[in-house]
Amino acid sequence: MSVVYSLVNVLVFLLLAPLFEGVLRKITARVQTRQGPPVIQPYYDLLKLAGKERVNSAGNWAFRLAPLGAFAAIVTVAALIPFGGRVNGLGGRADAVTLIYLLTLGGVSVLLGALSSRNTFAVIGASRETVTMIMVEPVLAMTLILGAVRMKSLGLGAAVYGAAAAGYSLSLAAMLVIYVLALQAFVGKQPFDIAEAEIEILEGPFIEYSGPDYALFRYAAMMKQMFYAWLLVAVFAPFLRTGAYAADVLVQLAGMLVVFVLIALVGSTNPRLRIDQAVKIYALLIVAALGAVGLSVKGL
């Protein structure tokens, strides 16, 4: 039965990630007084890209394998997480550190593809992606550590649901604020879409990619957005849990939809930051997250 939960996780993420992306695009368009594409447009985009010819413009194995690495990493994350409140068989054999490694592997795959492309814009995008990854991933780690400290376990169930196990506290409330402030950076949306910056560096790390390879990168990015929205709901909204698996899945999906609305509203109403401005904000978030973990260690 535990394997079934993993399969459900993967299917839900694969099927709904483009839909959530479509909702995000639609809300962004409405805020900017545009009609916008249909909500199911991301599905069409992925299918169109998948039907195109695969071109290895860099002519090396790293360029070819990078999209597969990014996509495989986020699919594995989806299979491991305790979605709907159930720790599945695969997730029981992993812990919070495994989750962080896998998410980092996805980012490293993007860097590998960009650097192997030998394109100047891609290299600039890769450097920005590196800064973002180094400065933002610690916030994710400390979000999970908060639950691990309270439950004295690095297991995925404890790390995700343990922070709120004994009710809200000062440390949990502080981490909630920090996570929300870092959310746009996690999902790579304005004002923190610095690595891609379409107008400045023309999609940055992905400029040399097209067809199925680019589709894998886009699909991985959509699933990554969905993961961070789920993590916000799972860690900081324990009151949404009903105890019934099917109901918890539906309730968490509804909560994730609310998170995507928030992402769209923030992204459509804020200009892109410069990299130096973003680094200052990242640094403040890291210090604040360390403070929240410190409060948790003290039992606050």
C-alpha positions as a Markdown table, in Angstrom:
| # | Residue | x | y | z |
|---|---|---|---|---|
| 1 | Met | 0.0 | 0.0 | 0.0 |
| 2 | Ser | 2.9 | 2.4 | 0.8 |
| 3 | Val | 4.1 | 2.0 | -2.8 |
| 4 | Val | 0.6 | 3.1 | -4.0 |
| 5 | Tyr | 1.0 | 6.4 | -2.0 |
| 6 | Ser | 4.3 | 7.1 | -3.8 |
| 7 | Leu | 2.6 | 6.4 | -7.2 |
| 8 | Val | -0.3 | 8.7 | -6.3 |
| 9 | Asn | 2.2 | 11.4 | -5.3 |
| 10 | Val | 4.0 | 11.2 | -8.6 |
| 11 | Leu | 0.8 | 11.1 | -10.7 |
| 12 | Val | -0.7 | 14.1 | -8.8 |
| 13 | Phe | 2.4 | 16.2 | -9.4 |
| 14 | Leu | 2.8 | 15.1 | -13.0 |
| 15 | Leu | -0.9 | 15.8 | -13.9 |
| 16 | Leu | -1.5 | 18.9 | -11.9 |
| 17 | Ala | 1.8 | 20.8 | -12.0 |
| 18 | Pro | 1.0 | 22.3 | -15.5 |
| 19 | Leu | -2.5 | 23.2 | -14.3 |
| 20 | Phe | -1.2 | 25.1 | -11.3 |
| 21 | Glu | 1.2 | 26.9 | -13.7 |
| 22 | Gly | -1.7 | 27.8 | -15.9 |
| 23 | Val | -3.6 | 29.2 | -12.9 |
| 24 | Leu | -0.6 | 31.3 | -12.1 |
| 25 | Arg | -0.3 | 32.7 | -15.6 |
| 26 | Lys | -4.0 | 33.4 | -15.8 |
| 27 | Ile | -4.0 | 35.4 | -12.5 |
| 28 | Thr | -0.9 | 37.3 | -13.5 |
| 29 | Ala | -2.6 | 38.3 | -16.8 |
| 30 | Arg | -5.8 | 39.4 | -15.0 |
| 31 | Val | -3.8 | 41.5 | -12.5 |
| 32 | Gln | -2.1 | 43.2 | -15.5 |
| 33 | Thr | -5.5 | 43.7 | -17.2 |
| 34 | Arg | -4.8 | 41.1 | -20.0 |
| 35 | Gln | -6.9 | 38.3 | -21.2 |
| 36 | Gly | -4.0 | 35.8 | -20.8 |
| 37 | Pro | -3.7 | 32.3 | -22.1 |
| 38 | Pro | -6.1 | 29.5 | -21.2 |
| 39 | Val | -5.5 | 27.7 | -17.9 |
| 40 | Ile | -4.5 | 24.5 | -19.8 |
| 41 | Gln | -2.0 | 26.3 | -22.0 |
| 42 | Pro | 1.1 | 24.8 | -20.2 |
| 43 | Tyr | -0.1 | 21.3 | -21.3 |
| 44 | Tyr | -0.1 | 22.5 | -24.9 |
| 45 | Asp | 3.3 | 24.1 | -24.5 |
| 46 | Leu | 4.8 | 20.9 | -23.1 |
| 47 | Leu | 3.3 | 18.7 | -25.8 |
| 48 | Lys | 4.5 | 21.1 | -28.5 |
| 49 | Leu | 8.0 | 21.1 | -27.2 |
| 50 | Ala | 8.0 | 17.3 | -26.8 |
| 51 | Gly | 7.1 | 16.9 | -30.4 |
| 52 | Lys | 10.0 | 18.9 | -31.7 |
| 53 | Glu | 13.4 | 17.6 | -32.7 |
| 54 | Arg | 16.0 | 17.2 | -30.0 |
| 55 | Val | 19.1 | 19.3 | -30.7 |
| 56 | Asn | 22.3 | 18.9 | -28.8 |
| 57 | Ser | 23.8 | 22.3 | -29.8 |
| 58 | Ala | 26.7 | 22.0 | -27.3 |
| 59 | Gly | 27.7 | 18.6 | -28.6 |
| 60 | Asn | 28.5 | 17.0 | -25.2 |
| 61 | Trp | 27.0 | 14.5 | -22.8 |
| 62 | Ala | 26.5 | 17.0 | -19.9 |
| 63 | Phe | 24.3 | 19.2 | -22.0 |
| 64 | Arg | 22.2 | 16.2 | -22.9 |
| 65 | Leu | 21.9 | 14.7 | -19.5 |
| 66 | Ala | 21.2 | 17.9 | -17.5 |
| 67 | Pro | 17.4 | 18.0 | -18.3 |
| 68 | Leu | 17.0 | 14.4 | -17.3 |
| 69 | Gly | 18.8 | 15.0 | -14.1 |
| 70 | Ala | 16.6 | 18.0 | -13.2 |
| 71 | Phe | 13.4 | 16.1 | -14.0 |
| 72 | Ala | 14.4 | 12.9 | -12.3 |
| 73 | Ala | 15.4 | 14.8 | -9.1 |
| 74 | Ile | 12.0 | 16.5 | -8.7 |
| 75 | Val | 10.0 | 13.3 | -9.6 |
| 76 | Thr | 12.0 | 11.5 | -6.9 |
| 77 | Val | 11.1 | 14.3 | -4.4 |
| 78 | Ala | 7.4 | 13.9 | -5.3 |
| 79 | Ala | 7.6 | 10.1 | -4.7 |
| 80 | Leu | 9.2 | 10.6 | -1.3 |
| 81 | Ile | 7.2 | 13.3 | 0.4 |
| 82 | Pro | 4.4 | 12.6 | 2.9 |
| 83 | Phe | 1.7 | 14.0 | 0.7 |
| 84 | Gly | -1.7 | 13.9 | 2.2 |
| 85 | Gly | -0.1 | 13.2 | 5.6 |
| 86 | Arg | 1.0 | 9.7 | 4.8 |
| 87 | Val | 4.7 | 8.7 | 5.0 |
| 88 | Asn | 5.0 | 6.1 | 2.2 |
| 89 | Gly | 7.4 | 3.2 | 1.9 |
| 90 | Leu | 10.0 | 5.2 | -0.1 |
| 91 | Gly | 9.7 | 8.2 | 2.2 |
| 92 | Gly | 10.3 | 6.0 | 5.2 |
| 93 | Arg | 13.7 | 5.1 | 3.8 |
| 94 | Ala | 14.7 | 8.7 | 3.3 |
| 95 | Asp | 15.0 | 11.8 | 5.6 |
| 96 | Ala | 15.0 | 15.5 | 5.4 |
| 97 | Val | 18.7 | 15.5 | 4.3 |
| 98 | Thr | 17.8 | 13.3 | 1.3 |
| 99 | Leu | 15.1 | 15.7 | 0.3 |
| 100 | Ile | 17.5 | 18.7 | 0.4 |
| 101 | Tyr | 20.1 | 16.8 | -1.6 |
| 102 | Leu | 17.6 | 15.9 | -4.3 |
| 103 | Leu | 16.4 | 19.5 | -4.6 |
| 104 | Thr | 20.0 | 20.6 | -4.8 |
| 105 | Leu | 20.7 | 18.0 | -7.4 |
| 106 | Gly | 17.9 | 19.6 | -9.6 |
| 107 | Gly | 19.6 | 23.0 | -9.3 |
| 108 | Val | 23.0 | 21.5 | -10.0 |
| 109 | Ser | 21.6 | 19.9 | -13.2 |
| 110 | Val | 20.5 | 23.3 | -14.4 |
| 111 | Leu | 23.9 | 24.7 | -13.7 |
| 112 | Leu | 25.5 | 21.7 | -15.5 |
| 113 | Gly | 23.4 | 22.3 | -18.6 |
| 114 | Ala | 24.0 | 26.0 | -18.7 |
| 115 | Leu | 27.8 | 25.8 | -18.2 |
| 116 | Ser | 28.1 | 23.0 | -20.8 |
| 117 | Ser | 26.3 | 25.0 | -23.4 |
| 118 | Arg | 29.1 | 27.5 | -23.6 |
| 119 | Asn | 26.7 | 30.4 | -24.2 |
| 120 | Thr | 27.5 | 33.7 | -22.5 |
| 121 | Phe | 24.0 | 34.4 | -21.4 |
| 122 | Ala | 23.6 | 30.8 | -20.1 |
| 123 | Val | 26.8 | 31.3 | -18.0 |
| 124 | Ile | 25.5 | 34.5 | -16.5 |
| 125 | Gly | 22.2 | 32.8 | -15.7 |
| 126 | Ala | 24.2 | 29.9 | -14.2 |
| 127 | Ser | 26.1 | 32.3 | -11.9 |
| 128 | Arg | 22.9 | 33.9 | -10.7 |
| 129 | Glu | 21.3 | 30.5 | -10.2 |
| 130 | Thr | 24.3 | 29.5 | -8.1 |
| 131 | Val | 24.0 | 32.5 | -5.9 |
| 132 | Thr | 20.3 | 31.9 | -5.4 |
| 133 | Met | 20.8 | 28.2 | -4.7 |
| 134 | Ile | 23.5 | 28.9 | -2.1 |
| 135 | Met | 21.6 | 31.6 | -0.4 |
| 136 | Val | 18.0 | 30.2 | -0.5 |
| 137 | Glu | 18.5 | 26.4 | 0.1 |
| 138 | Pro | 19.5 | 27.0 | 3.8 |
| 139 | Val | 16.1 | 28.5 | 4.4 |
| 140 | Leu | 14.5 | 25.3 | 3.1 |
| 141 | Ala | 16.9 | 23.3 | 5.2 |
| 142 | Met | 16.1 | 25.2 | 8.4 |
| 143 | Thr | 12.3 | 25.0 | 7.7 |
| 144 | Leu | 12.7 | 21.2 | 7.8 |
| 145 | Ile | 15.1 | 21.3 | 10.8 |
| 146 | Leu | 12.5 | 23.2 | 12.8 |
| 147 | Gly | 10.3 | 20.1 | 12.8 |
| 148 | Ala | 13.2 | 17.8 | 13.2 |
| 149 | Val | 14.3 | 19.6 | 16.4 |
| 150 | Arg | 10.9 | 19.4 | 17.9 |
| 151 | Met | 10.4 | 15.7 | 17.1 |
| 152 | Lys | 14.1 | 14.8 | 17.5 |
| 153 | Ser | 14.1 | 13.0 | 14.2 |
| 154 | Leu | 15.2 | 13.8 | 10.7 |
| 155 | Gly | 12.5 | 11.5 | 9.2 |
| 156 | Leu | 10.4 | 13.2 | 6.5 |
| 157 | Gly | 7.1 | 12.9 | 8.5 |
| 158 | Ala | 8.7 | 14.4 | 11.5 |
| 159 | Ala | 10.5 | 17.2 | 9.6 |
| 160 | Val | 7.4 | 18.2 | 7.7 |
| 161 | Tyr | 4.7 | 17.8 | 10.2 |
| 162 | Gly | 6.7 | 18.0 | 13.5 |
| 163 | Ala | 7.1 | 21.8 | 13.6 |
| 164 | Ala | 3.3 | 22.2 | 14.3 |
| 165 | Ala | 2.9 | 18.9 | 16.2 |
| 166 | Ala | 2.6 | 20.8 | 19.5 |
| 167 | Gly | 0.7 | 23.7 | 18.1 |
| 168 | Tyr | 1.9 | 27.1 | 17.0 |
| 169 | Ser | 4.9 | 28.6 | 18.7 |
| 170 | Leu | 7.0 | 31.8 | 18.3 |
| 171 | Ser | 9.6 | 29.9 | 16.3 |
| 172 | Leu | 7.0 | 28.4 | 13.9 |
| 173 | Ala | 5.3 | 31.8 | 13.4 |
| 174 | Ala | 8.7 | 33.4 | 12.7 |
| 175 | Met | 9.6 | 30.6 | 10.2 |
| 176 | Leu | 6.2 | 31.0 | 8.5 |
| 177 | Val | 7.0 | 34.7 | 7.8 |
| 178 | Ile | 10.5 | 33.8 | 6.6 |
| 179 | Tyr | 9.2 | 31.1 | 4.3 |
| 180 | Val | 6.6 | 33.3 | 2.8 |
| 181 | Leu | 9.2 | 36.0 | 2.1 |
| 182 | Ala | 11.5 | 33.4 | 0.5 |
| 183 | Leu | 8.7 | 31.7 | -1.5 |
| 184 | Gln | 9.2 | 33.8 | -4.7 |
| 185 | Ala | 12.9 | 32.9 | -4.6 |
| 186 | Phe | 12.1 | 29.2 | -4.1 |
| 187 | Val | 9.8 | 29.1 | -7.2 |
| 188 | Gly | 11.9 | 31.6 | -9.3 |
| 189 | Lys | 9.2 | 34.2 | -9.8 |
| 190 | Gln | 9.4 | 37.9 | -9.7 |
| 191 | Pro | 10.9 | 39.7 | -8.0 |
| 192 | Phe | 13.5 | 36.9 | -7.7 |
| 193 | Asp | 13.4 | 35.5 | -11.3 |
| 194 | Ile | 16.9 | 36.8 | -11.6 |
| 195 | Ala | 18.5 | 33.7 | -13.1 |
| 196 | Glu | 16.2 | 33.6 | -16.2 |
| 197 | Ala | 15.4 | 37.3 | -16.5 |
| 198 | Glu | 13.8 | 37.0 | -20.0 |
| 199 | Ile | 14.4 | 40.6 | -21.0 |
| 200 | Glu | 18.0 | 40.8 | -19.7 |
| 201 | Ile | 19.6 | 37.4 | -20.4 |
| 202 | Leu | 17.0 | 35.7 | -22.5 |
| 203 | Glu | 16.0 | 32.8 | -20.2 |
| 204 | Gly | 19.6 | 32.5 | -18.9 |
| 205 | Pro | 20.5 | 28.8 | -18.2 |
| 206 | Phe | 18.0 | 27.5 | -20.8 |
| 207 | Ile | 18.8 | 29.7 | -23.8 |
| 208 | Glu | 20.4 | 26.9 | -25.8 |
| 209 | Tyr | 17.7 | 24.4 | -25.0 |
| 210 | Ser | 14.7 | 23.6 | -27.2 |
| 211 | Gly | 12.3 | 20.7 | -27.9 |
| 212 | Pro | 12.0 | 17.8 | -25.4 |
| 213 | Asp | 15.0 | 18.8 | -23.4 |
| 214 | Tyr | 13.6 | 22.3 | -22.7 |
| 215 | Ala | 10.2 | 20.6 | -22.0 |
| 216 | Leu | 11.8 | 18.5 | -19.2 |
| 217 | Phe | 13.3 | 21.7 | -17.7 |
| 218 | Arg | 10.0 | 23.5 | -17.8 |
| 219 | Tyr | 8.1 | 20.5 | -16.4 |
| 220 | Ala | 10.7 | 20.1 | -13.6 |
| 221 | Ala | 10.2 | 23.9 | -12.8 |
| 222 | Met | 6.4 | 23.5 | -12.6 |
| 223 | Met | 6.7 | 20.5 | -10.3 |
| 224 | Lys | 9.2 | 22.3 | -8.1 |
| 225 | Gln | 6.8 | 25.2 | -7.7 |
| 226 | Met | 4.1 | 22.7 | -6.7 |
| 227 | Phe | 6.5 | 21.1 | -4.1 |
| 228 | Tyr | 7.2 | 24.4 | -2.4 |
| 229 | Ala | 3.5 | 25.3 | -2.3 |
| 230 | Trp | 2.8 | 21.9 | -0.8 |
| 231 | Leu | 5.6 | 22.3 | 1.8 |
| 232 | Leu | 4.1 | 25.7 | 2.9 |
| 233 | Val | 0.7 | 24.1 | 3.4 |
| 234 | Ala | 2.0 | 20.9 | 5.0 |
| 235 | Val | 4.4 | 22.6 | 7.5 |
| 236 | Phe | 2.5 | 25.7 | 8.5 |
| 237 | Ala | -1.2 | 24.7 | 8.1 |
| 238 | Pro | -1.6 | 21.6 | 10.3 |
| 239 | Phe | -5.2 | 22.5 | 11.0 |
| 240 | Leu | -6.0 | 21.4 | 7.4 |
| 241 | Arg | -5.4 | 17.8 | 8.2 |
| 242 | Thr | -8.6 | 15.7 | 8.6 |
| 243 | Gly | -7.0 | 12.3 | 9.3 |
| 244 | Ala | -8.5 | 10.8 | 6.1 |
| 245 | Tyr | -6.0 | 10.3 | 3.3 |
| 246 | Ala | -8.2 | 11.2 | 0.3 |
| 247 | Ala | -9.6 | 14.3 | 2.2 |
| 248 | Asp | -6.2 | 15.4 | 3.2 |
| 249 | Val | -4.9 | 15.2 | -0.4 |
| 250 | Leu | -7.8 | 17.3 | -1.6 |
| 251 | Val | -7.5 | 19.8 | 1.2 |
| 252 | Gln | -3.8 | 20.2 | 0.7 |
| 253 | Leu | -4.3 | 20.7 | -3.1 |
| 254 | Ala | -6.9 | 23.5 | -2.2 |
| 255 | Gly | -4.3 | 25.1 | 0.1 |
| 256 | Met | -1.7 | 24.8 | -2.6 |
| 257 | Leu | -4.0 | 26.6 | -5.0 |
| 258 | Val | -4.2 | 29.5 | -2.5 |
| 259 | Val | -0.4 | 29.6 | -2.4 |
| 260 | Phe | -0.2 | 29.8 | -6.2 |
| 261 | Val | -2.7 | 32.8 | -6.1 |
| 262 | Leu | -0.3 | 34.4 | -3.6 |
| 263 | Ile | 2.7 | 33.7 | -5.8 |
| 264 | Ala | 0.9 | 35.2 | -8.8 |
| 265 | Leu | -0.2 | 38.3 | -7.0 |
| 266 | Val | 3.3 | 39.0 | -5.6 |
| 267 | Gly | 5.0 | 38.3 | -8.9 |
| 268 | Ser | 2.7 | 40.4 | -11.0 |
| 269 | Thr | 2.9 | 43.5 | -8.8 |
| 270 | Asn | 6.7 | 43.6 | -8.0 |
| 271 | Pro | 9.6 | 44.5 | -10.4 |
| 272 | Arg | 12.6 | 42.2 | -10.7 |
| 273 | Leu | 15.4 | 42.9 | -8.2 |
| 274 | Arg | 19.0 | 43.3 | -9.0 |
| 275 | Ile | 21.3 | 40.5 | -8.0 |
| 276 | Asp | 22.9 | 42.6 | -5.3 |
| 277 | Gln | 19.6 | 43.6 | -3.8 |
| 278 | Ala | 18.5 | 40.0 | -3.8 |
| 279 | Val | 21.6 | 38.8 | -2.1 |
| 280 | Lys | 21.0 | 41.3 | 0.8 |
| 281 | Ile | 17.5 | 39.9 | 1.2 |
| 282 | Tyr | 18.7 | 36.3 | 1.1 |
| 283 | Ala | 21.3 | 37.0 | 3.8 |
| 284 | Leu | 18.6 | 38.6 | 6.0 |
| 285 | Leu | 16.4 | 35.5 | 5.5 |
| 286 | Ile | 19.2 | 33.1 | 6.4 |
| 287 | Val | 19.9 | 35.0 | 9.6 |
| 288 | Ala | 16.2 | 35.2 | 10.5 |
| 289 | Ala | 15.8 | 31.4 | 9.8 |
| 290 | Leu | 18.8 | 30.7 | 12.1 |
| 291 | Gly | 17.1 | 32.7 | 14.8 |
| 292 | Ala | 13.9 | 30.8 | 14.4 |
| 293 | Val | 15.7 | 27.5 | 14.7 |
| 294 | Gly | 17.4 | 28.8 | 17.8 |
| 295 | Leu | 14.1 | 29.7 | 19.3 |
| 296 | Ser | 12.9 | 26.1 | 18.5 |
| 297 | Val | 15.9 | 24.6 | 20.3 |
| 298 | Lys | 15.0 | 26.7 | 23.3 |
| 299 | Gly | 11.4 | 25.3 | 23.2 |
| 300 | Leu | 9.9 | 28.7 | 22.2 |
